[in-house]
Amino acid sequence: MKKKKISGVLFYLLIGGISLLFLFPMIWMIASSFKIDENIYRDIGTVHAFLPRLEDLTLKPYRELLGMYNIFRNMFNSLFYATTTVVVGLLVNSLAGYALAKFNFPLKTFILILIISLMIVPVEATILPLYMVVFKLRLVNTVVGYLLPFITNVMNIFLFRQYFLSFPEALSEAARIDGLGHFRLFYKIVFPICKPMYVTIGIITFLASWNDFLWPVMALSDANLMPVQVALNAIFSDTYNIFTSHVMAALTLVTLPVVVIYLFFQKQIVEGVARSGIK
């Protein structure tokens, strides 16, 4: 018993040490965002790079950054785009996955093969065709044109389909006996039971939209519509006015919302991954 306790403690110490090692870059980024450039360079290679001196702490990088760039506007844009993509995408993709898992209809096998085939195609290879479609529809530089191509996601449809295949058919039969139609069955029975999967796919979709750079560069030209990743690129490219402390402050502002969302939903994410078999 004593050996098991010791091995357990050593295991958790090892896991904690590895986790801390991966967290070092983020800790350094946050610490550097509260220091001026001179102190950032001075502390490199010392413990104060991660644990700054109290007298070095300042909000000057944030004040200067927000004075030069309207980054909160870009963060709001990204939050709106990501939230809209998640909400509408979860509805569309889950219904498609449910239909492929539970219904029999013509060309079902062909559609499933097509979905699996499209998963092999890199996103970068689809950007130009998508842009041509949006251009033909005269939706370039519009919110609808930016969001529309990525509402439907073949990977998410496939994941939902695989998850719904394991849904107990006995529950569906009992609900139908009680008089529930397909949509009420989906809303009252399927959705509550499958919430962890929705949260998992929702977080993955949110992160993909939040971190997207290539598509907004092509689809948007209005500065007021730009998401935060494009704004970050503009900040990094401004070599005459930007400093290391400004870059760290910008990265901290952009990273923290994602970290907060993950921490808030981490239980559901782990449960969804465990149930779905995602590796």
Secondary structure, DSSP 8 states (H G I E B T S, - for coil): -HHHHHHHHHHHHHHHHHHHHHHHHHHHHHHHTTS-HHHHHHHTTSGGGTS--GGG--SHHHHHHHHH--HHHHHHHHHHHHHHHHHHHHHHHHHHHHHHHH---TTHHHHHHHHHHHHHS-HHHHHHHHHHHHHHTT-TTSHHHHHGGGTS-HHHHHHHHHHHHTS-HHHHHHHHHTT--HHHHIIIIIHHHTHHHHHHHHHHHHHHHHT--HHHHHH---GGG--HHHHHHHHHH-TTT--HHHHHHHHHHHHHHHHHHHHHHHHHHHHHHHHHT--
